[in-house]
Amino acid sequence: MAEPEPFETLILGSGTGGKLMAWHMAASGRRTAVVERRWIGGACPNIACMPSKNEIFSAKVAHLAHHGAQFGTMVGPVAVDMAKVRQRKRDMVEAQIAKHLQNYKTSGAELIMGAGHFVSPRTLEVRLDDGGTRVLAGDQVFLNVGTHAAMPSIPGLEAARPLTHIEALELDYLPQHLIVVGGGYVGLELAQAYRRFGSNVTILESGPQLMSREDFDVSHEMRRILGDEGIRVLVEAELLRVHGQSGKEVSLVVRTTSGERNIEGSDILVAAGRVPNTAGIGLEQVGVELDRRGYIRVNERLETSAPGVWAIGECAGSPQFTHISEDDFRIIRDNLAGGHRSTRDRLVPYCMFTDPPLAHVGLSESEAARQGIITRVARLPTSAVLRAQATGESQGLMKALIGDGDDRILGFTMIGAEAGEVMAVVQMAMMADLPYSRVREAALAHPTMAEGLGFLFSSLK
């Protein structure tokens, strides 16, 4: 083995937390290297958050064009060109990659494209994409290797060459009948997008409801919205076996509460969870412990079991959101500077970008019940918000959990137009420990969706 090249900071994976750590450390004068296997900047700008939202918005434009008459705009026949949809997405991705490369150049961090494998503590052997190898050693090592789409072990599924979110965002044709395996956030976003582009869509969910982490009433409302758009949903549907090839013709055998049935389609999209990218990179040999699911064990400061090694983002078991990977970076950065920050008890907001979107922060009703926390619940249909009445975007609901004794806001969920922006208002109130009455009495601008918070909290007695 060649003599290791010394670096003060060595980062495996260039996702959100990893690249921010690289740019920060390099700009601070530390010799820094980032090893990236494929996606410059990680999944978010290349194959996940940003590209999916780009195509989802294209689908919304198609939906509005089809329904323009409802708003007094008369249009002729509407057609979707998936090649142009894809090119619009690719143009955005290329621009973001260029910005990332500029940030590496400006910061001074070295980006090394290749596959890294630990050969000794804090030492990586890298098989370079352009040939050859390099051996790198770091005083401090940060792991930001992310996750990949899970592929359930079901007879015939892998042989059918199904789509994951990566391939679904690269299609230049419109599936005649897309069968989505999994009723979570990624599956629902893409199911609705392809329905709006013009595909027939069926969702298969093995559990009793869509979006398993959400309260039943929230899941039920989202299922109603998707059903109104013509999306077929089967819950408690266990996929038994698959025949055919995705992109041509497929047949899925499914066990339901009413017995076995065959589902015929043209394409399969698997959106059945995530698997950490921790296998086969030598972590166990250098003292980095994994949990039973393959995620890296970390403490509340994101330190691993190996000295001088931290883990960031999804591979560390952190909630699988870009903004949380960014927060992981801030926690490590501040602690290295002498601070005392922790992952414990942080608020974790999230959005699902269906139309209307779902947004949530804090406790749900079911979580509060499991923890034995007594709450009061405020509810409001989105249709009661004056902004929604003006725009016609009246689907959905708002719901907030209030502490039984101190009037603090413990959680908030919304399905509705601009749900993420409204949720951010509640999140700020929660961070400030404001009682719900302060939000209720605030002079919120009219007519905005956030104005609905006054109506929501006024429903509490």
Buried (B, 14 or more C-beta within 10 A) or exposed (E): EEEBBEBBBBBBBBBBBBBBBBBBBBBBEBBBBBBBBEBBBBBBBBBBBBBBBBBBBBBBEBBBBBEEEEEEEEEEEBEBEBEEBBEBBBEBBEEBBEEBEEBBEEBBBBBBBBBBBBBBBBBBBBEEEEEEEBBBBBEBBBBBBBBBBBBBEBEBBEEBBBBBBBBBBBBEEBBEBBBBBBBBBBBBBBBBBBBBBBBBBBBBBBBEBBBEEBBEBBBBBBBEBBEEBEBBBBBBBBBEEBBBBBBEBBBBBBBBEEEEEEBEBBBBBBBBBBBBBBEEBBBEEBBBEBEEEBBBBBEEBBBBBBEBBBBBBBBBBBBBBBBBBBBBBBBBBEBBEEEEBEBEEBEBBBBBBBBBBBBBBBBBBEBBEEEEBEBBBBEBBBBBBBBBEEBEBBBBBBBBBBBEEEBBBBBBBBBBBBBBBBBBBBBEBBEEEBBBEBBBEBEBEEBBBBBBBBBBBBBBE
